[in-house]
Amino acid sequence: MTALDISAIEKLTLEHGTSWALAHVKRLLKLIEWIGCDLKYDLQAMRWAVYLHDWGAFPKYAQPGCEHALRSKQVAATEILPKTDLSEQAKSIILEAIELHDYRDERSVTSNEALLLREADFLDFIGIIGIAREFAKGPKDLQKSYLQILSRKEQLKDRFTIPQARKIAEERLARMDEFLESLLVESFDYL
């Protein structure tokens, strides 16, 4: 049996998660490159964690009542990582990063990889990209999307610990405020 490699996981991410998942992964990898410039981390483990972190939300793997980060960890641990030739240490790093990436999870992380994935994922939920992602999920209910954007913005605004992530977050949060203010003006407050 040939071991799975990262190019196979990229293809499977596109196949099972469609284009949104692969675009999200590519954005996160770029953000990690930016915010992780002063941190030491295992690049190989980091890439695997980024590709696998949302698999529990893909229709093929999602389970009702099971939070997507936990389900993603289960899928990675039982169906994907055993088919690789990654070290046990790398697998452990990957599983921690996947399990703790969600913004609703307040637990502390122990690895730089988990910290980087978490804060990059946070960044992808704010700014104009965060707004676009939310409206793409619910385009017929502007008010619901608007309220979700405000809620997530409040939950994330003070969660950044990596200096470069804080800087990017400040810029994105300012752009969000400008956009949301304009949205209210142009909608006459009727969303």
C-alpha positions as CSV (number, residue, x, y, z in Angstrom):
1,M,0.0,0.0,0.0
2,T,1.3,3.4,-0.9
3,A,1.2,5.9,1.9
4,L,-1.0,9.0,1.6
5,D,0.9,12.2,0.9
6,I,-0.1,15.8,1.1
7,S,-0.9,16.0,-2.6
8,A,-3.4,13.2,-2.2
9,I,-5.0,15.0,0.8
10,E,-5.3,18.2,-1.3
11,K,-7.2,16.3,-4.0
12,L,-9.4,14.6,-1.4
13,T,-10.1,18.0,0.3
14,L,-11.3,19.3,-3.0
15,E,-13.3,16.2,-3.8
16,H,-15.1,15.9,-0.4
17,G,-15.1,19.6,0.7
18,T,-15.6,21.2,-2.7
19,S,-13.9,24.4,-3.7
20,W,-14.8,26.4,-0.5
21,A,-12.7,24.0,1.6
22,L,-9.6,24.1,-0.6
23,A,-9.8,27.9,-0.9
24,H,-10.1,28.1,2.9
25,V,-7.0,25.9,3.3
26,K,-5.0,28.0,0.9
27,R,-5.9,31.2,2.8
28,L,-4.9,29.6,6.1
29,L,-1.6,28.4,4.8
30,K,-0.8,31.9,3.6
31,L,-1.9,33.4,6.9
32,I,0.2,30.9,8.8
33,E,3.2,31.9,6.7
34,W,2.6,35.5,7.7
35,I,1.8,35.1,11.4
36,G,4.2,32.3,12.1
37,C,7.4,34.0,10.8
38,D,8.7,34.4,14.4
39,L,7.6,30.9,15.6
40,K,9.3,27.6,15.3
41,Y,6.9,24.9,14.0
42,D,6.8,21.7,12.1
43,L,5.8,22.8,8.6
44,Q,4.8,19.2,7.5
45,A,2.6,18.7,10.5
46,M,1.2,22.2,10.1
47,R,0.2,21.6,6.4
48,W,-1.5,18.3,7.3
49,A,-3.5,19.9,10.2
50,V,-4.6,22.7,7.9
51,Y,-5.9,20.3,5.2
52,L,-7.7,18.0,7.7
53,H,-9.1,20.5,10.2
54,D,-12.6,20.8,8.7
55,W,-13.1,17.3,7.3
56,G,-15.7,16.7,10.0
57,A,-17.8,19.3,8.4
58,F,-17.7,17.7,5.0
59,P,-20.9,15.9,4.0
60,K,-19.1,12.6,3.7
61,Y,-17.8,12.7,7.3
62,A,-20.2,15.0,9.2
63,Q,-22.3,13.4,12.0
64,P,-25.3,15.2,13.4
65,G,-24.7,16.2,17.0
66,C,-20.9,15.9,16.7
67,E,-19.0,19.1,16.7
68,H,-17.0,19.4,13.5
69,A,-13.5,19.9,15.1
70,L,-14.0,16.7,17.2
71,R,-15.3,14.8,14.1
72,S,-12.4,16.1,12.0
73,K,-10.0,14.8,14.7
74,Q,-11.7,11.4,14.6
75,V,-11.6,11.2,10.8
76,A,-7.9,12.2,10.8
77,A,-7.0,9.7,13.6
78,T,-8.8,6.7,12.3
79,E,-9.1,7.1,8.5
80,I,-6.3,9.3,7.3
81,L,-3.2,9.5,9.5
82,P,-2.8,5.7,9.8
83,K,-2.3,5.6,6.1
84,T,0.6,8.0,6.2
85,D,4.3,7.6,7.1
86,L,4.2,10.6,9.4
87,S,5.9,10.2,12.8
88,E,3.8,9.6,15.9
89,Q,5.0,13.0,17.2
90,A,3.7,14.7,14.0
91,K,0.4,12.9,14.2
92,S,0.0,14.0,17.8
93,I,0.7,17.6,16.8
94,I,-1.8,17.4,13.9
95,L,-4.6,15.9,16.1
96,E,-4.2,18.6,18.8
97,A,-4.2,21.4,16.2
98,I,-7.4,19.9,14.6
99,E,-9.2,19.4,17.9
100,L,-8.5,22.9,19.2
101,H,-8.9,25.1,16.1
102,D,-12.5,26.1,16.6
103,Y,-13.1,29.7,17.9
104,R,-15.7,28.4,20.3
105,D,-13.1,26.2,22.1
106,E,-11.5,28.1,24.9
107,R,-9.0,25.5,25.9
108,S,-5.3,26.3,25.8
109,V,-3.1,24.8,23.2
110,T,0.3,23.3,23.8
111,S,1.9,23.4,20.4
112,N,2.8,26.3,18.1
113,E,1.1,24.4,15.3
114,A,-2.2,24.4,17.2
115,L,-1.8,28.1,18.0
116,L,-1.1,29.0,14.4
117,L,-4.0,27.0,13.0
118,R,-6.4,28.5,15.6
119,E,-5.3,32.1,15.0
120,A,-5.2,31.8,11.2
121,D,-8.7,30.3,11.3
122,F,-9.8,33.2,13.5
123,L,-8.4,35.6,11.0
124,D,-10.3,33.9,8.2
125,F,-13.6,34.6,10.1
126,I,-13.0,38.4,10.3
127,G,-12.4,41.2,7.8
128,I,-14.1,41.3,4.4
129,I,-13.4,37.6,3.8
130,G,-15.2,36.8,7.1
131,I,-18.2,38.9,6.0
132,A,-18.2,37.3,2.5
133,R,-18.1,33.8,4.1
134,E,-21.0,34.5,6.3
135,F,-23.2,36.0,3.6
136,A,-22.4,33.1,1.3
137,K,-23.9,30.8,3.9
138,G,-27.1,32.7,4.2
139,P,-27.7,35.0,1.3
140,K,-31.5,35.2,1.6
141,D,-31.4,36.3,5.3
142,L,-29.3,39.4,5.5
143,Q,-30.2,40.2,9.1
144,K,-29.3,36.7,10.3
145,S,-26.0,36.9,8.5
146,Y,-25.4,40.4,9.9
147,L,-26.1,39.3,13.4
148,Q,-23.8,36.3,13.1
149,I,-21.0,38.5,11.8
150,L,-21.4,40.8,14.7
151,S,-21.4,37.9,17.2
152,R,-18.3,36.3,15.7
153,K,-16.5,39.6,15.6
154,E,-17.1,40.2,19.3
155,Q,-16.1,36.6,20.2
156,L,-12.8,36.9,18.2
157,K,-11.6,40.5,18.6
158,D,-9.6,39.9,21.8
159,R,-8.5,36.3,21.2
160,F,-5.3,36.9,19.2
161,T,-2.0,36.3,21.0
162,I,0.5,36.1,18.2
163,P,1.8,39.7,17.5
164,Q,1.5,39.5,13.7
165,A,-2.0,38.0,14.0
166,R,-3.0,40.8,16.4
167,K,-1.8,43.4,13.8
168,I,-3.7,41.7,10.9
169,A,-6.8,41.3,13.1
170,E,-6.8,45.1,13.9
171,E,-6.7,45.9,10.2
172,R,-9.4,43.4,9.4
173,L,-11.6,44.5,12.3
174,A,-11.4,48.1,11.2
175,R,-12.4,47.2,7.6
176,M,-15.3,45.2,9.0
177,D,-16.5,48.2,11.0
178,E,-16.4,50.4,7.9
179,F,-18.2,47.8,5.7
180,L,-20.9,47.1,8.3
181,E,-21.5,50.8,8.9
182,S,-21.9,51.3,5.1
183,L,-24.2,48.3,4.9
184,L,-26.5,49.8,7.5
185,V,-26.5,53.2,5.8
186,E,-27.3,51.7,2.3
187,S,-30.0,49.3,3.7
188,F,-31.6,52.2,5.7
189,D,-31.2,49.8,8.7
190,Y,-33.6,47.4,7.0
191,L,-31.6,44.2,6.6
